Amino acid sequence: MNVSRREVSAMLAGSTLVSTAGCIDFLAAEETEPAIGPTDWPSFQRTARNHGYTEAGGPGDEPTERWRVDLPGGVGEQVAVVDGTVYVCTEAGSVHALDAKSGDEEWAEHGYGAKAHCPCVVDGQVVFGTETGDIVALDRTDGSEAWTTELSGPVAGPTPAGDELYVGTTESPRVYALGATDGEIEWNAPVDAPVVDYPAVTDDAVYVGTENTAMLQGWIHRVNRESGDVTWTREGSRMQSPAVADETIYAPSLTMEVYEPSGFRSGVQSVSGHILWTPAVTDGTSVVIGTGGILATKSRDDGPDWILELEGRPHSGPVVAEDRVYLVGDEAVLVGIDYQQGEVQWRRPLDGEFGRRPAVADDALFVGTSDGALYAFE
């Protein structure tokens, strides 16, 4: 049984090129999105649908280091970047705001026990989840607390969409819709397994992955965005955060399961080994990575279609910025790849055992490591 505030209100190195083709048109921000500045990266994979794409350019040729800072704990995911400020949560539970041009710290908060996930920036607030089951919003200008909402367990997410935030929990697992301004719970939907990371949100639906790690089982759920009712569930294997483009749902589940909004499975994408991480997606094209070090694009239209063999097992999922694909490869090496040709353009070693998924904003690429190093390259 779902609890709905709306209902109450109504009654509430090496490369192997297989093939290439011409250019494609990438997705612009869609109706479900909060307004996103052209050089901002406000949340995980940038948009509510987890596209992982920006029209803003990142480093083209050999990148130069704009700055590096060392944080008190490892960086666990992407950073968020809005209006010239970088926001990052660390494995030490701290939250930091840094000047995107200089790396100078604007403010830091250490008392909330933030999960080392990508925060989101919405309505002038920085929002993040905690291991103790709270979702917290801080004023993004000075770090003062705006609101805190207690949920049923450690938080997966958040994803901002319109005036709402969507998150899940890993204990007493549920999917939640909250008001972005005040954190008030609008509805919650129970699910049968822990929610993984970041929901993907469209105009009428919330797509969320859940996973029973011990049994290597996973599920993708479609939740009605208005009511919080679960409209369908499909079983897979290990599940990660889904992505949506062109009314196609991509569910990373060892293979890449491809669904229509009706729940019909319209295809499967696979590469050497099994699929790692959320893909970068556009209209008709997805960029996926496998454990065998294979990066691939799959196009249903006239976009590029190639397979690239990388060295070792990649450390991060891909992002696409204009005509480049960026990821962190084996041994924490940042890699830049020509999107149209599928060719490695450059490699840049990072200090740390593991590198995290990059974000491209403010005319730079931002990437962190498990050792707490955070870089800006241009």
C-alpha positions as a Markdown table, in Angstrom:
| # | Residue | x | y | z |
|---|---|---|---|---|
| 1 | Met | 0.0 | 0.0 | 0.0 |
| 2 | Asn | 1.5 | 3.3 | -1.1 |
| 3 | Val | 1.2 | 6.5 | 1.0 |
| 4 | Ser | 0.5 | 9.5 | -1.4 |
| 5 | Arg | 0.4 | 13.2 | -0.4 |
| 6 | Arg | -1.1 | 13.9 | -3.7 |
| 7 | Glu | -4.1 | 11.6 | -2.9 |
| 8 | Val | -4.6 | 13.3 | 0.5 |
| 9 | Ser | -4.5 | 16.7 | -1.2 |
| 10 | Ala | -7.0 | 15.6 | -3.8 |
| 11 | Met | -9.7 | 14.2 | -1.6 |
| 12 | Leu | -4.6 | 15.8 | -2.4 |
| 13 | Ala | 45.9 | 1.9 | -25.2 |
| 14 | Gly | 44.7 | -0.6 | -27.5 |
| 15 | Ser | 41.7 | -0.2 | -29.7 |
| 16 | Thr | 39.7 | -2.5 | -32.0 |
| 17 | Leu | 37.4 | -0.5 | -34.3 |
| 18 | Val | 34.6 | -2.5 | -35.8 |
| 19 | Ser | 32.6 | 0.1 | -37.6 |
| 20 | Thr | 31.6 | 3.8 | -37.6 |
| 21 | Ala | 28.9 | 6.0 | -39.0 |
| 22 | Gly | 27.9 | 9.7 | -39.1 |
| 23 | Cys | 26.8 | 12.1 | -36.4 |
| 24 | Ile | 23.7 | 11.9 | -34.3 |
| 25 | Asp | 21.6 | 14.5 | -32.5 |
| 26 | Phe | 21.9 | 14.2 | -28.7 |
| 27 | Leu | 19.2 | 14.7 | -26.2 |
| 28 | Ala | 18.4 | 18.1 | -24.8 |
| 29 | Ala | 16.9 | 18.5 | -21.3 |
| 30 | Glu | 13.4 | 17.1 | -21.4 |
| 31 | Glu | 10.1 | 18.2 | -19.8 |
| 32 | Thr | 10.7 | 16.3 | -16.6 |
| 33 | Glu | 14.0 | 18.0 | -15.9 |
| 34 | Pro | 14.7 | 21.0 | -13.7 |
| 35 | Ala | 16.3 | 23.7 | -15.7 |
| 36 | Ile | 20.0 | 22.7 | -16.3 |
| 37 | Gly | 22.6 | 25.3 | -17.2 |
| 38 | Pro | 24.5 | 24.4 | -20.4 |
| 39 | Thr | 27.8 | 24.0 | -18.4 |
| 40 | Asp | 26.3 | 22.5 | -15.3 |
| 41 | Trp | 26.2 | 18.8 | -14.1 |
| 42 | Pro | 23.7 | 19.0 | -11.2 |
| 43 | Ser | 23.2 | 15.3 | -10.4 |
| 44 | Phe | 24.2 | 11.7 | -11.2 |
| 45 | Gln | 24.6 | 11.3 | -15.0 |
| 46 | Arg | 23.4 | 15.0 | -15.2 |
| 47 | Thr | 19.7 | 14.5 | -15.9 |
| 48 | Ala | 16.7 | 12.9 | -14.3 |
| 49 | Arg | 16.8 | 10.1 | -16.9 |
| 50 | Asn | 20.5 | 9.4 | -16.1 |
| 51 | His | 21.7 | 10.3 | -19.7 |
| 52 | Gly | 25.3 | 10.8 | -18.8 |
| 53 | Tyr | 25.6 | 13.3 | -21.7 |
| 54 | Thr | 26.3 | 17.0 | -22.1 |
| 55 | Glu | 26.7 | 19.2 | -25.2 |
| 56 | Ala | 29.4 | 21.2 | -23.4 |
| 57 | Gly | 32.9 | 20.2 | -24.4 |
| 58 | Gly | 35.4 | 18.5 | -22.2 |
| 59 | Pro | 39.2 | 18.2 | -22.7 |
| 60 | Gly | 39.9 | 17.4 | -26.3 |
| 61 | Asp | 43.6 | 16.9 | -26.8 |
| 62 | Glu | 46.0 | 16.0 | -24.0 |
| 63 | Pro | 44.3 | 17.5 | -20.9 |
| 64 | Thr | 46.0 | 20.0 | -18.5 |
| 65 | Glu | 45.4 | 20.0 | -14.8 |
| 66 | Arg | 43.4 | 23.0 | -13.7 |
| 67 | Trp | 43.7 | 22.1 | -10.0 |
| 68 | Arg | 43.9 | 19.2 | -7.6 |
| 69 | Val | 42.7 | 19.0 | -4.0 |
| 70 | Asp | 43.0 | 16.2 | -1.4 |
| 71 | Leu | 39.8 | 15.6 | 0.6 |
| 72 | Pro | 39.6 | 13.9 | 4.0 |
| 73 | Gly | 38.0 | 10.7 | 2.5 |
| 74 | Gly | 37.8 | 8.9 | -0.7 |
| 75 | Val | 35.5 | 10.1 | -3.5 |
| 76 | Gly | 32.9 | 7.4 | -4.2 |
| 77 | Glu | 31.0 | 8.8 | -7.2 |
| 78 | Gln | 30.6 | 11.7 | -9.6 |
| 79 | Val | 30.6 | 15.2 | -8.3 |
| 80 | Ala | 27.9 | 17.8 | -9.0 |
| 81 | Val | 28.7 | 21.1 | -10.5 |
| 82 | Val | 26.4 | 24.1 | -10.7 |
| 83 | Asp | 27.1 | 27.8 | -11.3 |
| 84 | Gly | 30.8 | 27.5 | -10.9 |
| 85 | Thr | 30.8 | 25.4 | -7.7 |
| 86 | Val | 31.7 | 21.7 | -7.3 |
| 87 | Tyr | 29.8 | 19.7 | -4.7 |
| 88 | Val | 31.2 | 16.3 | -3.5 |
| 89 | Cys | 30.5 | 13.8 | -0.8 |
| 90 | Thr | 33.3 | 11.7 | 0.6 |
| 91 | Glu | 33.7 | 8.3 | 2.2 |
| 92 | Ala | 34.5 | 10.1 | 5.5 |
| 93 | Gly | 30.9 | 11.4 | 5.5 |
| 94 | Ser | 31.8 | 15.0 | 4.7 |
| 95 | Val | 30.3 | 17.3 | 2.1 |
| 96 | His | 32.4 | 20.0 | 0.4 |
| 97 | Ala | 31.7 | 22.9 | -1.9 |
| 98 | Leu | 34.7 | 24.0 | -4.0 |
| 99 | Asp | 35.3 | 26.8 | -6.5 |
| 100 | Ala | 35.3 | 25.2 | -9.9 |
| 101 | Lys | 38.0 | 27.5 | -11.3 |
| 102 | Ser | 40.5 | 27.4 | -8.4 |
| 103 | Gly | 39.5 | 24.4 | -6.2 |
| 104 | Asp | 39.4 | 26.7 | -3.2 |
| 105 | Glu | 37.0 | 25.4 | -0.5 |
| 106 | Glu | 33.8 | 27.5 | -0.1 |
| 107 | Trp | 32.4 | 25.5 | 2.8 |
| 108 | Ala | 32.5 | 22.0 | 4.3 |
| 109 | Glu | 30.2 | 20.0 | 6.6 |
| 110 | His | 31.3 | 16.9 | 8.5 |
| 111 | Gly | 28.5 | 16.0 | 10.9 |
| 112 | Tyr | 25.8 | 14.3 | 8.7 |
| 113 | Gly | 27.5 | 11.0 | 7.7 |
| 114 | Ala | 26.8 | 11.6 | 4.0 |
| 115 | Lys | 27.1 | 8.5 | 1.8 |
| 116 | Ala | 29.9 | 8.8 | -0.8 |
| 117 | His | 27.4 | 9.1 | -3.6 |
| 118 | Cys | 26.8 | 11.9 | -6.1 |
| 119 | Pro | 24.8 | 14.7 | -4.4 |
| 120 | Cys | 22.2 | 16.7 | -6.4 |
| 121 | Val | 21.7 | 20.4 | -6.6 |
| 122 | Val | 18.1 | 21.6 | -6.8 |
| 123 | Asp | 16.1 | 24.7 | -5.7 |
| 124 | Gly | 19.3 | 26.3 | -4.3 |
| 125 | Gln | 20.1 | 23.2 | -2.1 |
| 126 | Val | 22.6 | 20.4 | -2.1 |
| 127 | Val | 20.8 | 17.2 | -1.3 |
| 128 | Phe | 22.4 | 13.9 | -0.3 |
| 129 | Gly | 21.6 | 10.6 | 1.5 |
| 130 | Thr | 23.1 | 9.1 | 4.6 |
| 131 | Glu | 23.9 | 5.7 | 5.9 |
| 132 | Thr | 21.6 | 6.2 | 8.9 |
| 133 | Gly | 18.5 | 6.7 | 6.7 |
| 134 | Asp | 18.3 | 10.5 | 6.4 |
| 135 | Ile | 18.1 | 12.6 | 3.3 |
| 136 | Val | 19.5 | 16.0 | 4.0 |
| 137 | Ala | 19.4 | 19.3 | 2.1 |
| 138 | Leu | 21.9 | 22.1 | 2.8 |
| 139 | Asp | 21.8 | 25.6 | 1.5 |
| 140 | Arg | 24.3 | 25.5 | -1.4 |
| 141 | Thr | 25.7 | 29.0 | -0.7 |
| 142 | Asp | 26.9 | 28.4 | 2.9 |
| 143 | Gly | 26.2 | 24.8 | 3.9 |
| 144 | Ser | 23.5 | 25.6 | 6.5 |
| 145 | Glu | 20.8 | 23.0 | 6.9 |
| 146 | Ala | 17.6 | 23.5 | 5.0 |
| 147 | Trp | 15.8 | 20.3 | 6.0 |
| 148 | Thr | 16.3 | 16.7 | 7.0 |
| 149 | Thr | 13.8 | 13.8 | 6.4 |
| 150 | Glu | 14.1 | 10.4 | 8.0 |
| 151 | Leu | 13.5 | 7.4 | 5.7 |
| 152 | Ser | 13.3 | 3.7 | 6.3 |
| 153 | Gly | 17.0 | 2.9 | 5.9 |
| 154 | Pro | 20.3 | 3.9 | 4.1 |
| 155 | Val | 19.5 | 6.1 | 1.1 |
| 156 | Ala | 20.1 | 5.2 | -2.6 |
| 157 | Gly | 19.9 | 8.3 | -4.8 |
| 158 | Pro | 18.8 | 11.1 | -4.9 |
| 159 | Thr | 17.4 | 11.9 | -8.4 |
| 160 | Pro | 15.8 | 15.4 | -8.9 |
| 161 | Ala | 13.0 | 15.8 | -11.4 |
| 162 | Gly | 10.6 | 18.8 | -11.6 |
| 163 | Asp | 9.7 | 19.8 | -8.0 |
| 164 | Glu | 10.4 | 16.4 | -6.6 |
| 165 | Leu | 13.3 | 14.2 | -5.4 |
| 166 | Tyr | 13.2 | 10.4 | -5.9 |
| 167 | Val | 15.3 | 8.0 | -3.7 |
| 168 | Gly | 15.2 | 4.5 | -2.5 |
| 169 | Thr | 16.4 | 2.7 | 0.6 |
| 170 | Thr | 18.4 | -0.4 | 1.2 |
| 171 | Glu | 16.8 | -1.5 | 4.4 |
| 172 | Ser | 13.0 | -1.9 | 4.8 |
| 173 | Pro | 13.4 | -1.1 | 1.0 |
| 174 | Arg | 11.1 | 1.5 | -0.4 |
| 175 | Val | 11.0 | 4.0 | -3.2 |
| 176 | Tyr | 10.2 | 7.6 | -2.2 |
| 177 | Ala | 9.0 | 10.8 | -3.8 |
| 178 | Leu | 9.7 | 13.9 | -1.7 |
| 179 | Gly | 9.2 | 17.6 | -2.2 |
| 180 | Ala | 12.5 | 19.2 | -3.3 |
| 181 | Thr | 11.8 | 22.4 | -1.4 |
| 182 | Asp | 10.8 | 21.0 | 2.0 |
| 183 | Gly | 11.7 | 17.2 | 2.0 |
| 184 | Glu | 8.0 | 16.3 | 2.7 |
| 185 | Ile | 7.2 | 12.7 | 1.7 |
| 186 | Glu | 4.7 | 12.6 | -1.2 |
| 187 | Trp | 4.5 | 8.8 | -1.5 |
| 188 | Asn | 6.4 | 5.7 | -0.7 |
| 189 | Ala | 6.3 | 2.4 | -2.5 |
| 190 | Pro | 7.6 | -0.8 | -0.8 |
| 191 | Val | 9.8 | -3.2 | -2.9 |
| 192 | Asp | 11.1 | -6.6 | -2.2 |
| 193 | Ala | 14.9 | -6.0 | -2.3 |
| 194 | Pro | 17.4 | -3.2 | -1.6 |
| 195 | Val | 17.2 | -0.3 | -4.0 |
| 196 | Val | 20.4 | 0.3 | -6.0 |
| 197 | Asp | 21.7 | 3.9 | -6.4 |
| 198 | Tyr | 19.9 | 6.4 | -8.6 |
| 199 | Pro | 16.3 | 6.1 | -10.0 |
| 200 | Ala | 15.7 | 7.2 | -13.6 |
| 201 | Val | 12.7 | 9.5 | -13.9 |
| 202 | Thr | 10.5 | 10.4 | -16.9 |
| 203 | Asp | 7.4 | 12.5 | -17.2 |
| 204 | Asp | 5.1 | 9.7 | -15.9 |
| 205 | Ala | 7.3 | 7.0 | -14.4 |
| 206 | Val | 10.2 | 6.3 | -12.0 |
| 207 | Tyr | 12.4 | 3.4 | -13.0 |
| 208 | Val | 14.4 | 1.8 | -10.2 |
| 209 | Gly | 16.7 | -1.1 | -9.8 |
| 210 | Thr | 16.7 | -3.5 | -6.8 |
| 211 | Glu | 19.1 | -6.3 | -6.0 |
| 212 | Asn | 19.6 | -9.3 | -3.8 |
| 213 | Thr | 23.4 | -9.4 | -3.9 |
| 214 | Ala | 23.9 | -12.8 | -2.2 |
| 215 | Met | 21.6 | -14.5 | -4.7 |
| 216 | Leu | 22.9 | -12.6 | -7.8 |
| 217 | Gln | 19.3 | -11.5 | -8.4 |
| 218 | Gly | 18.0 | -8.1 | -9.6 |
| 219 | Trp | 14.8 | -6.5 | -10.7 |
| 220 | Ile | 13.8 | -3.4 | -12.6 |
| 221 | His | 10.6 | -1.7 | -11.5 |
| 222 | Arg | 8.3 | 0.9 | -13.1 |
| 223 | Val | 6.6 | 3.1 | -10.5 |
| 224 | Asn | 3.8 | 5.5 | -11.5 |
| 225 | Arg | 5.2 | 8.9 | -10.8 |
| 226 | Glu | 1.9 | 10.4 | -9.8 |
| 227 | Ser | 0.5 | 7.7 | -7.4 |
| 228 | Gly | 3.6 | 5.7 | -6.4 |
| 229 | Asp | 2.0 | 2.4 | -7.6 |
| 230 | Val | 4.4 | -0.2 | -9.0 |
| 231 | Thr | 3.0 | -0.9 | -12.5 |
| 232 | Trp | 5.4 | -3.7 | -13.5 |
| 233 | Thr | 8.5 | -5.5 | -12.4 |
| 234 | Arg | 11.0 | -7.5 | -14.5 |
| 235 | Glu | 13.6 | -9.9 | -13.2 |
| 236 | Gly | 17.3 | -9.8 | -14.2 |
| 237 | Ser | 20.6 | -10.5 | -12.5 |
| 238 | Arg | 22.9 | -8.0 | -10.7 |
| 239 | Met | 21.1 | -4.7 | -11.2 |
| 240 | Gln | 22.5 | -1.2 | -11.4 |
| 241 | Ser | 20.9 | 2.3 | -12.0 |
| 242 | Pro | 18.8 | 2.3 | -15.1 |
| 243 | Ala | 18.8 | 5.0 | -17.8 |
| 244 | Val | 16.1 | 6.2 | -20.2 |
| 245 | Ala | 16.4 | 7.7 | -23.7 |
| 246 | Asp | 13.9 | 7.9 | -26.6 |
| 247 | Glu | 11.3 | 6.0 | -24.5 |
| 248 | Thr | 13.7 | 3.1 | -24.2 |
| 249 | Ile | 14.7 | 1.9 | -20.7 |
| 250 | Tyr | 18.3 | 0.5 | -20.3 |
| 251 | Ala | 18.7 | -1.8 | -17.3 |
| 252 | Pro | 22.3 | -2.9 | -16.6 |
| 253 | Ser | 21.9 | -6.5 | -15.3 |
| 254 | Leu | 25.1 | -8.4 | -16.3 |
| 255 | Thr | 23.7 | -7.9 | -19.8 |
| 256 | Met | 22.0 | -4.7 | -20.9 |
| 257 | Glu | 18.3 | -5.4 | -20.8 |
| 258 | Val | 16.3 | -3.0 | -23.0 |
| 259 | Tyr | 12.6 | -2.4 | -22.2 |
| 260 | Glu | 9.7 | -0.4 | -23.6 |
| 261 | Pro | 7.5 | 1.6 | -21.2 |
| 262 | Ser | 4.9 | -1.2 | -21.3 |
| 263 | Gly | 7.5 | -3.6 | -19.8 |
| 264 | Phe | 8.0 | -5.5 | -23.0 |
| 265 | Arg | 11.7 | -6.5 | -23.3 |
| 266 | Ser | 12.7 | -5.3 | -26.7 |
| 267 | Gly | 16.3 | -6.4 | -26.8 |
| 268 | Val | 19.5 | -7.3 | -25.0 |
| 269 | Gln | 22.9 | -5.8 | -25.4 |
| 270 | Ser | 26.0 | -7.7 | -24.4 |
| 271 | Val | 29.8 | -7.3 | -24.5 |
| 272 | Ser | 32.8 | -9.3 | -23.4 |
| 273 | Gly | 32.3 | -10.3 | -19.7 |
| 274 | His | 29.3 | -8.7 | -18.2 |
| 275 | Ile | 27.9 | -5.2 | -18.2 |
| 276 | Leu | 29.4 | -2.7 | -15.7 |
| 277 | Trp | 27.7 | 0.5 | -14.5 |
| 278 | Thr | 24.9 | 2.7 | -15.9 |
| 279 | Pro | 25.4 | 3.4 | -19.6 |
| 280 | Ala | 25.6 | 6.8 | -21.2 |
| 281 | Val | 22.5 | 7.1 | -23.5 |
| 282 | Thr | 21.1 | 9.3 | -26.2 |
| 283 | Asp | 18.3 | 9.0 | -28.7 |
| 284 | Gly | 19.0 | 5.6 | -30.3 |
| 285 | Thr | 22.5 | 5.1 | -28.9 |
| 286 | Ser | 24.0 | 3.7 | -25.8 |
| 287 | Val | 27.6 | 3.5 | -24.6 |
| 288 | Val | 28.3 | 0.5 | -22.4 |
| 289 | Ile | 31.2 | -1.1 | -20.7 |
| 290 | Gly | 31.9 | -4.8 | -19.9 |
| 291 | Thr | 34.3 | -6.5 | -17.4 |
| 292 | Gly | 36.5 | -7.7 | -20.3 |
| 293 | Gly | 37.5 | -4.1 | -20.9 |
| 294 | Ile | 35.1 | -3.6 | -23.8 |
| 295 | Leu | 33.6 | -0.2 | -24.5 |
| 296 | Ala | 30.8 | -0.3 | -27.1 |
| 297 | Thr | 28.2 | 1.9 | -28.8 |
| 298 | Lys | 25.1 | 0.4 | -30.1 |
| 299 | Ser | 23.0 | 2.5 | -32.5 |
| 300 | Arg | 19.4 | 2.0 | -33.8 |
| 301 | Asp | 19.7 | 4.9 | -36.1 |
| 302 | Asp | 22.6 | 6.5 | -38.0 |
| 303 | Gly | 25.0 | 7.1 | -35.1 |
| 304 | Pro | 28.4 | 5.6 | -34.5 |
| 305 | Asp | 28.5 | 1.8 | -33.9 |
| 306 | Trp | 31.9 | 0.5 | -32.7 |
| 307 | Ile | 33.6 | -1.7 | -30.2 |
| 308 | Leu | 36.8 | -0.7 | -28.4 |
| 309 | Glu | 39.0 | -3.0 | -26.4 |
| 310 | Leu | 40.6 | -1.3 | -23.4 |
| 311 | Glu | 43.4 | -2.5 | -21.3 |
| 312 | Gly | 42.2 | -4.2 | -18.1 |
| 313 | Arg | 38.9 | -3.8 | -16.2 |
| 314 | Pro | 37.6 | -0.2 | -16.3 |
| 315 | His | 37.0 | 1.5 | -12.9 |
| 316 | Ser | 34.1 | 3.7 | -14.0 |
| 317 | Gly | 31.1 | 4.0 | -16.2 |
| 318 | Pro | 31.2 | 6.3 | -19.3 |
| 319 | Val | 30.1 | 9.8 | -19.8 |
| 320 | Val | 29.8 | 11.6 | -23.2 |
| 321 | Ala | 30.6 | 15.3 | -23.7 |
| 322 | Glu | 30.1 | 16.7 | -27.2 |
| 323 | Asp | 32.4 | 14.5 | -29.3 |
| 324 | Arg | 34.3 | 12.6 | -26.5 |
| 325 | Val | 33.7 | 9.7 | -24.3 |
| 326 | Tyr | 35.4 | 9.8 | -20.9 |
| 327 | Leu | 35.9 | 7.0 | -18.3 |
| 328 | Val | 38.5 | 5.8 | -15.8 |
| 329 | Gly | 40.2 | 2.7 | -17.0 |
| 330 | Asp | 42.3 | 0.0 | -15.2 |
| 331 | Glu | 44.9 | 1.3 | -12.7 |
| 332 | Ala | 43.0 | 4.6 | -12.3 |
| 333 | Val | 43.9 | 6.0 | -15.7 |
| 334 | Leu | 41.6 | 8.7 | -17.1 |
| 335 | Val | 40.8 | 7.9 | -20.7 |
| 336 | Gly | 39.5 | 10.2 | -23.5 |
| 337 | Ile | 38.0 | 8.6 | -26.6 |
| 338 | Asp | 36.8 | 10.0 | -29.9 |
| 339 | Tyr | 33.1 | 9.4 | -29.8 |
| 340 | Gln | 32.6 | 9.1 | -33.6 |
| 341 | Gln | 35.6 | 6.9 | -34.4 |
| 342 | Gly | 36.0 | 4.9 | -31.2 |
| 343 | Glu | 39.7 | 5.6 | -30.8 |
| 344 | Val | 41.6 | 6.4 | -27.7 |
| 345 | Gln | 42.9 | 10.0 | -27.8 |
| 346 | Trp | 44.8 | 10.2 | -24.6 |
| 347 | Arg | 45.4 | 8.6 | -21.2 |
| 348 | Arg | 46.1 | 10.4 | -17.9 |
| 349 | Pro | 47.1 | 8.5 | -14.7 |
| 350 | Leu | 45.4 | 9.6 | -11.4 |
| 351 | Asp | 46.7 | 9.2 | -7.9 |
| 352 | Gly | 44.6 | 6.5 | -6.2 |
| 353 | Glu | 43.7 | 2.9 | -6.2 |
| 354 | Phe | 40.4 | 3.4 | -8.0 |
| 355 | Gly | 39.1 | 6.3 | -10.1 |
| 356 | Arg | 35.5 | 7.4 | -10.1 |
| 357 | Arg | 33.1 | 8.3 | -12.9 |
| 358 | Pro | 33.9 | 11.8 | -14.3 |
| 359 | Ala | 31.6 | 14.8 | -14.7 |
| 360 | Val | 32.0 | 17.5 | -17.4 |
| 361 | Ala | 31.0 | 21.0 | -16.5 |
| 362 | Asp | 32.3 | 24.6 | -16.3 |
| 363 | Asp | 34.6 | 23.9 | -19.3 |
| 364 | Ala | 36.4 | 21.2 | -17.4 |
| 365 | Leu | 36.3 | 17.5 | -16.5 |
| 366 | Phe | 36.1 | 16.7 | -12.7 |
| 367 | Val | 37.1 | 13.3 | -11.5 |
| 368 | Gly | 37.9 | 11.8 | -8.0 |
| 369 | Thr | 39.7 | 8.8 | -6.7 |
| 370 | Ser | 39.3 | 6.4 | -3.8 |
| 371 | Asp | 42.3 | 8.0 | -2.1 |
| 372 | Gly | 40.5 | 11.4 | -1.8 |
| 373 | Ala | 42.2 | 13.2 | -4.7 |
| 374 | Leu | 39.8 | 15.4 | -6.7 |
| 375 | Tyr | 41.0 | 16.8 | -10.1 |
| 376 | Ala | 39.8 | 19.4 | -12.6 |
| 377 | Phe | 41.2 | 19.0 | -16.1 |
| 378 | Glu | 40.8 | 21.3 | -19.1 |
